[in-house]
């Protein structure tokens, strides 16, 4: 038999604890009593704000990929490199798989997530029926979340720059500041997005 929907219950996505559903007021949060995971975070006009942040992230990802990330000068020679250059550094030879994985984790996966978020949220914010495949698109976006490693790349760059600062002159390019802003916006987007509210909206419109 198909499962019977229980709209009066909510399950923690982290520890699988089950609670009686009680939607908090806007600006408040419902947290799991066992592990502290935030379950519901309703905010007024959050959908429009998330779309705006997602569009900004999309622009920053594209721009940060193209513009120089940093330049290094040592012994009278200098070189500038972009994020795309770094991702494609091992594009020749047996390390091409590493190149593809690096480019995916720091460029394409974050870009795919924000585009999927925009695709899902725009019809909901405009009070229109969801776009075709919205449920699958949002599920894919959530599945890609652990593989979006833009902030890990930024942390790795910071550690590397500290180590080479005594050996060469390092100058930050415009893409560095774009990428730094991008990482902050990704964190803001994840904190603003109430996944329970999105699923609830998709369920209502598709019912």
PyMOL CGO cylinders between C-alpha atoms (Angstrom):
from pymol import cmd
from pymol.cgo import CYLINDER

trace = [
    CYLINDER, 0.00, 0.00, 0.00, 1.23, 3.54, -0.67, 0.3, 1, 1, 1, 1, 1, 1,
    CYLINDER, 1.23, 3.54, -0.67, 2.37, 5.47, 2.41, 0.3, 1, 1, 1, 1, 1, 1,
    CYLINDER, 2.37, 5.47, 2.41, -0.26, 7.54, 4.18, 0.3, 1, 1, 1, 1, 1, 1,
    CYLINDER, -0.26, 7.54, 4.18, 0.83, 11.22, 4.31, 0.3, 1, 1, 1, 1, 1, 1,
    CYLINDER, 0.83, 11.22, 4.31, 1.07, 12.67, 7.81, 0.3, 1, 1, 1, 1, 1, 1,
    CYLINDER, 1.07, 12.67, 7.81, 1.02, 16.45, 7.54, 0.3, 1, 1, 1, 1, 1, 1,
    CYLINDER, 1.02, 16.45, 7.54, 1.02, 16.75, 11.33, 0.3, 1, 1, 1, 1, 1, 1,
    CYLINDER, 1.02, 16.75, 11.33, 4.54, 15.28, 11.68, 0.3, 1, 1, 1, 1, 1, 1,
    CYLINDER, 4.54, 15.28, 11.68, 8.02, 16.43, 10.76, 0.3, 1, 1, 1, 1, 1, 1,
    CYLINDER, 8.02, 16.43, 10.76, 11.20, 14.34, 10.66, 0.3, 1, 1, 1, 1, 1, 1,
    CYLINDER, 11.20, 14.34, 10.66, 14.69, 15.64, 11.39, 0.3, 1, 1, 1, 1, 1, 1,
    CYLINDER, 14.69, 15.64, 11.39, 16.84, 15.18, 8.29, 0.3, 1, 1, 1, 1, 1, 1,
    CYLINDER, 16.84, 15.18, 8.29, 19.96, 14.65, 10.42, 0.3, 1, 1, 1, 1, 1, 1,
    CYLINDER, 19.96, 14.65, 10.42, 18.99, 12.22, 13.21, 0.3, 1, 1, 1, 1, 1, 1,
    CYLINDER, 18.99, 12.22, 13.21, 15.55, 11.00, 12.01, 0.3, 1, 1, 1, 1, 1, 1,
    CYLINDER, 15.55, 11.00, 12.01, 13.76, 12.15, 15.16, 0.3, 1, 1, 1, 1, 1, 1,
    CYLINDER, 13.76, 12.15, 15.16, 10.00, 12.62, 14.64, 0.3, 1, 1, 1, 1, 1, 1,
    CYLINDER, 10.00, 12.62, 14.64, 8.09, 15.58, 16.07, 0.3, 1, 1, 1, 1, 1, 1,
    CYLINDER, 8.09, 15.58, 16.07, 4.56, 16.92, 15.96, 0.3, 1, 1, 1, 1, 1, 1,
    CYLINDER, 4.56, 16.92, 15.96, 4.54, 19.72, 13.43, 0.3, 1, 1, 1, 1, 1, 1,
    CYLINDER, 4.54, 19.72, 13.43, 4.01, 23.23, 14.74, 0.3, 1, 1, 1, 1, 1, 1,
    CYLINDER, 4.01, 23.23, 14.74, 4.99, 25.93, 12.28, 0.3, 1, 1, 1, 1, 1, 1,
    CYLINDER, 4.99, 25.93, 12.28, 6.87, 28.81, 13.94, 0.3, 1, 1, 1, 1, 1, 1,
    CYLINDER, 6.87, 28.81, 13.94, 6.08, 32.44, 13.26, 0.3, 1, 1, 1, 1, 1, 1,
    CYLINDER, 6.08, 32.44, 13.26, 8.07, 34.40, 10.70, 0.3, 1, 1, 1, 1, 1, 1,
    CYLINDER, 8.07, 34.40, 10.70, 11.52, 35.15, 12.03, 0.3, 1, 1, 1, 1, 1, 1,
    CYLINDER, 11.52, 35.15, 12.03, 11.49, 32.21, 14.47, 0.3, 1, 1, 1, 1, 1, 1,
    CYLINDER, 11.49, 32.21, 14.47, 13.03, 28.77, 14.01, 0.3, 1, 1, 1, 1, 1, 1,
    CYLINDER, 13.03, 28.77, 14.01, 12.01, 25.22, 14.80, 0.3, 1, 1, 1, 1, 1, 1,
    CYLINDER, 12.01, 25.22, 14.80, 14.99, 23.10, 15.85, 0.3, 1, 1, 1, 1, 1, 1,
    CYLINDER, 14.99, 23.10, 15.85, 15.41, 19.41, 16.54, 0.3, 1, 1, 1, 1, 1, 1,
    CYLINDER, 15.41, 19.41, 16.54, 15.38, 18.79, 20.29, 0.3, 1, 1, 1, 1, 1, 1,
    CYLINDER, 15.38, 18.79, 20.29, 17.80, 15.88, 19.89, 0.3, 1, 1, 1, 1, 1, 1,
    CYLINDER, 17.80, 15.88, 19.89, 20.59, 17.20, 17.65, 0.3, 1, 1, 1, 1, 1, 1,
    CYLINDER, 20.59, 17.20, 17.65, 19.78, 20.91, 17.22, 0.3, 1, 1, 1, 1, 1, 1,
    CYLINDER, 19.78, 20.91, 17.22, 19.34, 20.80, 13.44, 0.3, 1, 1, 1, 1, 1, 1,
    CYLINDER, 19.34, 20.80, 13.44, 17.19, 23.67, 12.18, 0.3, 1, 1, 1, 1, 1, 1,
    CYLINDER, 17.19, 23.67, 12.18, 14.01, 22.20, 10.69, 0.3, 1, 1, 1, 1, 1, 1,
    CYLINDER, 14.01, 22.20, 10.69, 11.90, 25.24, 9.76, 0.3, 1, 1, 1, 1, 1, 1,
    CYLINDER, 11.90, 25.24, 9.76, 13.00, 28.86, 9.29, 0.3, 1, 1, 1, 1, 1, 1,
    CYLINDER, 13.00, 28.86, 9.29, 10.12, 30.85, 7.79, 0.3, 1, 1, 1, 1, 1, 1,
    CYLINDER, 10.12, 30.85, 7.79, 10.91, 34.43, 6.75, 0.3, 1, 1, 1, 1, 1, 1,
    CYLINDER, 10.91, 34.43, 6.75, 8.79, 37.05, 5.04, 0.3, 1, 1, 1, 1, 1, 1,
    CYLINDER, 8.79, 37.05, 5.04, 9.74, 37.55, 1.37, 0.3, 1, 1, 1, 1, 1, 1,
    CYLINDER, 9.74, 37.55, 1.37, 12.53, 35.01, 1.81, 0.3, 1, 1, 1, 1, 1, 1,
    CYLINDER, 12.53, 35.01, 1.81, 11.89, 33.53, -1.65, 0.3, 1, 1, 1, 1, 1, 1,
    CYLINDER, 11.89, 33.53, -1.65, 12.51, 36.86, -3.39, 0.3, 1, 1, 1, 1, 1, 1,
    CYLINDER, 12.51, 36.86, -3.39, 15.65, 37.46, -1.35, 0.3, 1, 1, 1, 1, 1, 1,
    CYLINDER, 15.65, 37.46, -1.35, 17.00, 33.99, -2.13, 0.3, 1, 1, 1, 1, 1, 1,
    CYLINDER, 17.00, 33.99, -2.13, 16.37, 34.51, -5.85, 0.3, 1, 1, 1, 1, 1, 1,
    CYLINDER, 16.37, 34.51, -5.85, 18.24, 37.83, -5.72, 0.3, 1, 1, 1, 1, 1, 1,
    CYLINDER, 18.24, 37.83, -5.72, 21.16, 36.20, -3.90, 0.3, 1, 1, 1, 1, 1, 1,
    CYLINDER, 21.16, 36.20, -3.90, 21.15, 33.29, -6.37, 0.3, 1, 1, 1, 1, 1, 1,
    CYLINDER, 21.15, 33.29, -6.37, 21.32, 35.66, -9.34, 0.3, 1, 1, 1, 1, 1, 1,
    CYLINDER, 21.32, 35.66, -9.34, 24.21, 37.50, -7.69, 0.3, 1, 1, 1, 1, 1, 1,
    CYLINDER, 24.21, 37.50, -7.69, 26.01, 34.19, -7.08, 0.3, 1, 1, 1, 1, 1, 1,
    CYLINDER, 26.01, 34.19, -7.08, 25.53, 33.19, -10.72, 0.3, 1, 1, 1, 1, 1, 1,
    CYLINDER, 25.53, 33.19, -10.72, 27.05, 36.45, -11.95, 0.3, 1, 1, 1, 1, 1, 1,
    CYLINDER, 27.05, 36.45, -11.95, 29.95, 36.19, -9.49, 0.3, 1, 1, 1, 1, 1, 1,
    CYLINDER, 29.95, 36.19, -9.49, 30.73, 32.58, -10.44, 0.3, 1, 1, 1, 1, 1, 1,
    CYLINDER, 30.73, 32.58, -10.44, 30.93, 33.44, -14.13, 0.3, 1, 1, 1, 1, 1, 1,
    CYLINDER, 30.93, 33.44, -14.13, 32.97, 36.61, -13.54, 0.3, 1, 1, 1, 1, 1, 1,
    CYLINDER, 32.97, 36.61, -13.54, 35.30, 34.99, -10.98, 0.3, 1, 1, 1, 1, 1, 1,
    CYLINDER, 35.30, 34.99, -10.98, 36.01, 32.16, -13.42, 0.3, 1, 1, 1, 1, 1, 1,
    CYLINDER, 36.01, 32.16, -13.42, 37.15, 34.53, -16.16, 0.3, 1, 1, 1, 1, 1, 1,
    CYLINDER, 37.15, 34.53, -16.16, 39.00, 37.36, -14.41, 0.3, 1, 1, 1, 1, 1, 1,
    CYLINDER, 39.00, 37.36, -14.41, 42.48, 36.92, -12.87, 0.3, 1, 1, 1, 1, 1, 1,
    CYLINDER, 42.48, 36.92, -12.87, 42.36, 35.38, -9.41, 0.3, 1, 1, 1, 1, 1, 1,
    CYLINDER, 42.36, 35.38, -9.41, 45.87, 36.35, -8.31, 0.3, 1, 1, 1, 1, 1, 1,
    CYLINDER, 45.87, 36.35, -8.31, 49.27, 37.21, -9.70, 0.3, 1, 1, 1, 1, 1, 1,
    CYLINDER, 49.27, 37.21, -9.70, 52.61, 36.03, -8.37, 0.3, 1, 1, 1, 1, 1, 1,
    CYLINDER, 52.61, 36.03, -8.37, 55.94, 37.80, -8.88, 0.3, 1, 1, 1, 1, 1, 1,
    CYLINDER, 55.94, 37.80, -8.88, 59.30, 36.26, -8.04, 0.3, 1, 1, 1, 1, 1, 1,
    CYLINDER, 59.30, 36.26, -8.04, 62.85, 36.63, -9.37, 0.3, 1, 1, 1, 1, 1, 1,
    CYLINDER, 62.85, 36.63, -9.37, 61.77, 39.23, -11.89, 0.3, 1, 1, 1, 1, 1, 1,
    CYLINDER, 61.77, 39.23, -11.89, 59.02, 37.15, -13.45, 0.3, 1, 1, 1, 1, 1, 1,
    CYLINDER, 59.02, 37.15, -13.45, 55.30, 37.35, -12.85, 0.3, 1, 1, 1, 1, 1, 1,
    CYLINDER, 55.30, 37.35, -12.85, 52.30, 35.27, -13.74, 0.3, 1, 1, 1, 1, 1, 1,
    CYLINDER, 52.30, 35.27, -13.74, 48.54, 35.75, -13.41, 0.3, 1, 1, 1, 1, 1, 1,
    CYLINDER, 48.54, 35.75, -13.41, 46.09, 32.89, -13.07, 0.3, 1, 1, 1, 1, 1, 1,
    CYLINDER, 46.09, 32.89, -13.07, 42.31, 32.60, -13.07, 0.3, 1, 1, 1, 1, 1, 1,
    CYLINDER, 42.31, 32.60, -13.07, 40.18, 29.98, -11.33, 0.3, 1, 1, 1, 1, 1, 1,
    CYLINDER, 40.18, 29.98, -11.33, 39.57, 28.31, -14.66, 0.3, 1, 1, 1, 1, 1, 1,
    CYLINDER, 39.57, 28.31, -14.66, 43.34, 28.17, -15.29, 0.3, 1, 1, 1, 1, 1, 1,
    CYLINDER, 43.34, 28.17, -15.29, 43.83, 26.55, -11.89, 0.3, 1, 1, 1, 1, 1, 1,
    CYLINDER, 43.83, 26.55, -11.89, 41.08, 24.02, -12.53, 0.3, 1, 1, 1, 1, 1, 1,
    CYLINDER, 41.08, 24.02, -12.53, 42.54, 23.12, -15.94, 0.3, 1, 1, 1, 1, 1, 1,
    CYLINDER, 42.54, 23.12, -15.94, 46.16, 22.98, -14.76, 0.3, 1, 1, 1, 1, 1, 1,
    CYLINDER, 46.16, 22.98, -14.76, 46.27, 19.21, -15.21, 0.3, 1, 1, 1, 1, 1, 1,
    CYLINDER, 46.27, 19.21, -15.21, 44.13, 18.97, -18.34, 0.3, 1, 1, 1, 1, 1, 1,
    CYLINDER, 44.13, 18.97, -18.34, 46.86, 17.09, -20.21, 0.3, 1, 1, 1, 1, 1, 1,
    CYLINDER, 46.86, 17.09, -20.21, 47.86, 13.56, -19.39, 0.3, 1, 1, 1, 1, 1, 1,
    CYLINDER, 47.86, 13.56, -19.39, 46.49, 11.03, -16.90, 0.3, 1, 1, 1, 1, 1, 1,
    CYLINDER, 46.49, 11.03, -16.90, 45.31, 13.67, -14.41, 0.3, 1, 1, 1, 1, 1, 1,
    CYLINDER, 45.31, 13.67, -14.41, 42.44, 14.86, -16.61, 0.3, 1, 1, 1, 1, 1, 1,
    CYLINDER, 42.44, 14.86, -16.61, 39.97, 13.18, -14.22, 0.3, 1, 1, 1, 1, 1, 1,
    CYLINDER, 39.97, 13.18, -14.22, 41.36, 15.32, -11.39, 0.3, 1, 1, 1, 1, 1, 1,
    CYLINDER, 41.36, 15.32, -11.39, 40.92, 18.40, -13.56, 0.3, 1, 1, 1, 1, 1, 1,
    CYLINDER, 40.92, 18.40, -13.56, 37.29, 17.60, -14.29, 0.3, 1, 1, 1, 1, 1, 1,
    CYLINDER, 37.29, 17.60, -14.29, 36.56, 16.87, -10.63, 0.3, 1, 1, 1, 1, 1, 1,
    CYLINDER, 36.56, 16.87, -10.63, 38.21, 20.12, -9.50, 0.3, 1, 1, 1, 1, 1, 1,
    CYLINDER, 38.21, 20.12, -9.50, 36.32, 22.21, -12.05, 0.3, 1, 1, 1, 1, 1, 1,
    CYLINDER, 36.32, 22.21, -12.05, 33.05, 20.52, -11.10, 0.3, 1, 1, 1, 1, 1, 1,
    CYLINDER, 33.05, 20.52, -11.10, 33.44, 21.00, -7.34, 0.3, 1, 1, 1, 1, 1, 1,
    CYLINDER, 33.44, 21.00, -7.34, 34.47, 24.67, -7.40, 0.3, 1, 1, 1, 1, 1, 1,
    CYLINDER, 34.47, 24.67, -7.40, 32.62, 25.94, -10.48, 0.3, 1, 1, 1, 1, 1, 1,
    CYLINDER, 32.62, 25.94, -10.48, 29.95, 23.77, -12.06, 0.3, 1, 1, 1, 1, 1, 1,
    CYLINDER, 29.95, 23.77, -12.06, 28.31, 22.25, -8.97, 0.3, 1, 1, 1, 1, 1, 1,
    CYLINDER, 28.31, 22.25, -8.97, 27.79, 25.62, -7.20, 0.3, 1, 1, 1, 1, 1, 1,
    CYLINDER, 27.79, 25.62, -7.20, 26.53, 27.09, -10.49, 0.3, 1, 1, 1, 1, 1, 1,
    CYLINDER, 26.53, 27.09, -10.49, 24.14, 24.18, -11.04, 0.3, 1, 1, 1, 1, 1, 1,
    CYLINDER, 24.14, 24.18, -11.04, 22.76, 24.53, -7.50, 0.3, 1, 1, 1, 1, 1, 1,
    CYLINDER, 22.76, 24.53, -7.50, 21.90, 28.22, -7.82, 0.3, 1, 1, 1, 1, 1, 1,
    CYLINDER, 21.90, 28.22, -7.82, 20.36, 27.74, -11.28, 0.3, 1, 1, 1, 1, 1, 1,
    CYLINDER, 20.36, 27.74, -11.28, 18.20, 24.90, -9.96, 0.3, 1, 1, 1, 1, 1, 1,
    CYLINDER, 18.20, 24.90, -9.96, 17.18, 27.06, -7.00, 0.3, 1, 1, 1, 1, 1, 1,
    CYLINDER, 17.18, 27.06, -7.00, 16.12, 29.88, -9.31, 0.3, 1, 1, 1, 1, 1, 1,
    CYLINDER, 16.12, 29.88, -9.31, 14.23, 27.42, -11.51, 0.3, 1, 1, 1, 1, 1, 1,
    CYLINDER, 14.23, 27.42, -11.51, 12.27, 26.10, -8.52, 0.3, 1, 1, 1, 1, 1, 1,
    CYLINDER, 12.27, 26.10, -8.52, 11.63, 29.33, -6.61, 0.3, 1, 1, 1, 1, 1, 1,
    CYLINDER, 11.63, 29.33, -6.61, 10.63, 31.78, -9.36, 0.3, 1, 1, 1, 1, 1, 1,
    CYLINDER, 10.63, 31.78, -9.36, 7.20, 30.20, -10.05, 0.3, 1, 1, 1, 1, 1, 1,
    CYLINDER, 7.20, 30.20, -10.05, 6.53, 29.84, -6.31, 0.3, 1, 1, 1, 1, 1, 1,
    CYLINDER, 6.53, 29.84, -6.31, 7.34, 33.49, -5.60, 0.3, 1, 1, 1, 1, 1, 1,
    CYLINDER, 7.34, 33.49, -5.60, 5.14, 34.58, -8.53, 0.3, 1, 1, 1, 1, 1, 1,
    CYLINDER, 5.14, 34.58, -8.53, 2.25, 32.40, -7.25, 0.3, 1, 1, 1, 1, 1, 1,
    CYLINDER, 2.25, 32.40, -7.25, 2.28, 30.33, -10.41, 0.3, 1, 1, 1, 1, 1, 1,
    CYLINDER, 2.28, 30.33, -10.41, 2.24, 26.56, -10.91, 0.3, 1, 1, 1, 1, 1, 1,
    CYLINDER, 2.24, 26.56, -10.91, 5.70, 25.04, -10.43, 0.3, 1, 1, 1, 1, 1, 1,
    CYLINDER, 5.70, 25.04, -10.43, 7.89, 24.54, -13.46, 0.3, 1, 1, 1, 1, 1, 1,
    CYLINDER, 7.89, 24.54, -13.46, 8.06, 21.08, -14.94, 0.3, 1, 1, 1, 1, 1, 1,
    CYLINDER, 8.06, 21.08, -14.94, 10.27, 18.81, -12.86, 0.3, 1, 1, 1, 1, 1, 1,
    CYLINDER, 10.27, 18.81, -12.86, 10.56, 21.25, -9.95, 0.3, 1, 1, 1, 1, 1, 1,
    CYLINDER, 10.56, 21.25, -9.95, 10.45, 18.48, -7.37, 0.3, 1, 1, 1, 1, 1, 1,
    CYLINDER, 10.45, 18.48, -7.37, 13.27, 16.59, -9.07, 0.3, 1, 1, 1, 1, 1, 1,
    CYLINDER, 13.27, 16.59, -9.07, 15.22, 19.81, -9.60, 0.3, 1, 1, 1, 1, 1, 1,
    CYLINDER, 15.22, 19.81, -9.60, 15.05, 20.76, -5.91, 0.3, 1, 1, 1, 1, 1, 1,
    CYLINDER, 15.05, 20.76, -5.91, 15.93, 17.21, -4.87, 0.3, 1, 1, 1, 1, 1, 1,
    CYLINDER, 15.93, 17.21, -4.87, 18.98, 17.33, -7.15, 0.3, 1, 1, 1, 1, 1, 1,
    CYLINDER, 18.98, 17.33, -7.15, 19.99, 20.71, -5.74, 0.3, 1, 1, 1, 1, 1, 1,
    CYLINDER, 19.99, 20.71, -5.74, 19.90, 19.30, -2.23, 0.3, 1, 1, 1, 1, 1, 1,
    CYLINDER, 19.90, 19.30, -2.23, 21.82, 16.20, -3.29, 0.3, 1, 1, 1, 1, 1, 1,
    CYLINDER, 21.82, 16.20, -3.29, 24.57, 18.42, -4.75, 0.3, 1, 1, 1, 1, 1, 1,
    CYLINDER, 24.57, 18.42, -4.75, 24.91, 20.50, -1.59, 0.3, 1, 1, 1, 1, 1, 1,
    CYLINDER, 24.91, 20.50, -1.59, 27.68, 18.38, 0.02, 0.3, 1, 1, 1, 1, 1, 1,
    CYLINDER, 27.68, 18.38, 0.02, 29.63, 18.50, -3.26, 0.3, 1, 1, 1, 1, 1, 1,
    CYLINDER, 29.63, 18.50, -3.26, 29.58, 22.30, -3.58, 0.3, 1, 1, 1, 1, 1, 1,
    CYLINDER, 29.58, 22.30, -3.58, 33.04, 23.14, -2.26, 0.3, 1, 1, 1, 1, 1, 1,
    CYLINDER, 33.04, 23.14, -2.26, 33.59, 26.77, -3.14, 0.3, 1, 1, 1, 1, 1, 1,
    CYLINDER, 33.59, 26.77, -3.14, 34.30, 27.63, 0.50, 0.3, 1, 1, 1, 1, 1, 1,
    CYLINDER, 34.30, 27.63, 0.50, 36.78, 24.72, 0.77, 0.3, 1, 1, 1, 1, 1, 1,
    CYLINDER, 36.78, 24.72, 0.77, 38.61, 26.07, -2.27, 0.3, 1, 1, 1, 1, 1, 1,
    CYLINDER, 38.61, 26.07, -2.27, 38.74, 29.54, -0.69, 0.3, 1, 1, 1, 1, 1, 1,
    CYLINDER, 38.74, 29.54, -0.69, 40.14, 28.10, 2.55, 0.3, 1, 1, 1, 1, 1, 1,
    CYLINDER, 40.14, 28.10, 2.55, 42.74, 26.09, 0.64, 0.3, 1, 1, 1, 1, 1, 1,
    CYLINDER, 42.74, 26.09, 0.64, 43.79, 29.21, -1.28, 0.3, 1, 1, 1, 1, 1, 1,
    CYLINDER, 43.79, 29.21, -1.28, 44.18, 31.15, 1.96, 0.3, 1, 1, 1, 1, 1, 1,
    CYLINDER, 44.18, 31.15, 1.96, 46.45, 28.47, 3.44, 0.3, 1, 1, 1, 1, 1, 1,
    CYLINDER, 46.45, 28.47, 3.44, 48.53, 28.26, 0.24, 0.3, 1, 1, 1, 1, 1, 1,
    CYLINDER, 48.53, 28.26, 0.24, 48.92, 32.04, 0.01, 0.3, 1, 1, 1, 1, 1, 1,
    CYLINDER, 48.92, 32.04, 0.01, 50.17, 32.23, 3.59, 0.3, 1, 1, 1, 1, 1, 1,
    CYLINDER, 50.17, 32.23, 3.59, 52.82, 29.61, 2.82, 0.3, 1, 1, 1, 1, 1, 1,
    CYLINDER, 52.82, 29.61, 2.82, 54.11, 31.27, -0.35, 0.3, 1, 1, 1, 1, 1, 1,
    CYLINDER, 54.11, 31.27, -0.35, 53.93, 34.88, 0.85, 0.3, 1, 1, 1, 1, 1, 1,
    CYLINDER, 53.93, 34.88, 0.85, 57.54, 34.71, 2.06, 0.3, 1, 1, 1, 1, 1, 1,
    CYLINDER, 57.54, 34.71, 2.06, 58.77, 33.32, -1.26, 0.3, 1, 1, 1, 1, 1, 1,
    CYLINDER, 58.77, 33.32, -1.26, 57.05, 35.63, -3.73, 0.3, 1, 1, 1, 1, 1, 1,
    CYLINDER, 57.05, 35.63, -3.73, 55.00, 38.79, -4.05, 0.3, 1, 1, 1, 1, 1, 1,
    CYLINDER, 55.00, 38.79, -4.05, 51.33, 37.89, -4.25, 0.3, 1, 1, 1, 1, 1, 1,
    CYLINDER, 51.33, 37.89, -4.25, 48.71, 40.34, -5.53, 0.3, 1, 1, 1, 1, 1, 1,
    CYLINDER, 48.71, 40.34, -5.53, 45.01, 39.58, -5.43, 0.3, 1, 1, 1, 1, 1, 1,
    CYLINDER, 45.01, 39.58, -5.43, 43.09, 39.99, -8.65, 0.3, 1, 1, 1, 1, 1, 1,
    CYLINDER, 43.09, 39.99, -8.65, 39.43, 41.03, -9.01, 0.3, 1, 1, 1, 1, 1, 1,
    CYLINDER, 39.43, 41.03, -9.01, 38.33, 37.40, -9.11, 0.3, 1, 1, 1, 1, 1, 1,
    CYLINDER, 38.33, 37.40, -9.11, 39.68, 36.87, -5.59, 0.3, 1, 1, 1, 1, 1, 1,
    CYLINDER, 39.68, 36.87, -5.59, 37.33, 39.47, -4.14, 0.3, 1, 1, 1, 1, 1, 1,
    CYLINDER, 37.33, 39.47, -4.14, 34.47, 38.20, -6.30, 0.3, 1, 1, 1, 1, 1, 1,
    CYLINDER, 34.47, 38.20, -6.30, 35.06, 34.67, -5.05, 0.3, 1, 1, 1, 1, 1, 1,
    CYLINDER, 35.06, 34.67, -5.05, 35.27, 35.83, -1.44, 0.3, 1, 1, 1, 1, 1, 1,
    CYLINDER, 35.27, 35.83, -1.44, 31.93, 37.61, -1.82, 0.3, 1, 1, 1, 1, 1, 1,
    CYLINDER, 31.93, 37.61, -1.82, 30.53, 34.53, -3.56, 0.3, 1, 1, 1, 1, 1, 1,
    CYLINDER, 30.53, 34.53, -3.56, 31.43, 32.29, -0.60, 0.3, 1, 1, 1, 1, 1, 1,
    CYLINDER, 31.43, 32.29, -0.60, 29.67, 34.66, 1.81, 0.3, 1, 1, 1, 1, 1, 1,
    CYLINDER, 29.67, 34.66, 1.81, 26.56, 34.76, -0.39, 0.3, 1, 1, 1, 1, 1, 1,
    CYLINDER, 26.56, 34.76, -0.39, 26.46, 30.95, -0.63, 0.3, 1, 1, 1, 1, 1, 1,
    CYLINDER, 26.46, 30.95, -0.63, 26.40, 30.77, 3.18, 0.3, 1, 1, 1, 1, 1, 1,
    CYLINDER, 26.40, 30.77, 3.18, 23.68, 33.45, 3.31, 0.3, 1, 1, 1, 1, 1, 1,
    CYLINDER, 23.68, 33.45, 3.31, 21.60, 31.57, 0.74, 0.3, 1, 1, 1, 1, 1, 1,
    CYLINDER, 21.60, 31.57, 0.74, 21.83, 28.28, 2.63, 0.3, 1, 1, 1, 1, 1, 1,
    CYLINDER, 21.83, 28.28, 2.63, 20.86, 29.98, 5.89, 0.3, 1, 1, 1, 1, 1, 1,
    CYLINDER, 20.86, 29.98, 5.89, 17.92, 31.85, 4.34, 0.3, 1, 1, 1, 1, 1, 1,
    CYLINDER, 17.92, 31.85, 4.34, 16.49, 28.87, 2.47, 0.3, 1, 1, 1, 1, 1, 1,
    CYLINDER, 16.49, 28.87, 2.47, 13.76, 27.08, 4.44, 0.3, 1, 1, 1, 1, 1, 1,
    CYLINDER, 13.76, 27.08, 4.44, 13.68, 23.70, 2.75, 0.3, 1, 1, 1, 1, 1, 1,
    CYLINDER, 13.68, 23.70, 2.75, 10.52, 22.64, 4.56, 0.3, 1, 1, 1, 1, 1, 1,
    CYLINDER, 10.52, 22.64, 4.56, 8.70, 25.69, 3.18, 0.3, 1, 1, 1, 1, 1, 1,
    CYLINDER, 8.70, 25.69, 3.18, 9.86, 24.91, -0.36, 0.3, 1, 1, 1, 1, 1, 1,
    CYLINDER, 9.86, 24.91, -0.36, 8.72, 21.30, -0.14, 0.3, 1, 1, 1, 1, 1, 1,
    CYLINDER, 8.72, 21.30, -0.14, 5.41, 22.43, 1.36, 0.3, 1, 1, 1, 1, 1, 1,
    CYLINDER, 5.41, 22.43, 1.36, 4.86, 24.91, -1.47, 0.3, 1, 1, 1, 1, 1, 1,
    CYLINDER, 4.86, 24.91, -1.47, 5.63, 22.24, -4.08, 0.3, 1, 1, 1, 1, 1, 1,
    CYLINDER, 5.63, 22.24, -4.08, 3.24, 19.81, -2.39, 0.3, 1, 1, 1, 1, 1, 1,
    CYLINDER, 3.24, 19.81, -2.39, 0.43, 22.36, -2.31, 0.3, 1, 1, 1, 1, 1, 1,
    CYLINDER, 0.43, 22.36, -2.31, 0.76, 23.41, -5.93, 0.3, 1, 1, 1, 1, 1, 1,
    CYLINDER, 0.76, 23.41, -5.93, 1.08, 19.85, -7.15, 0.3, 1, 1, 1, 1, 1, 1,
    CYLINDER, 1.08, 19.85, -7.15, -1.74, 18.46, -5.03, 0.3, 1, 1, 1, 1, 1, 1,
]
cmd.load_cgo(trace, "trace")
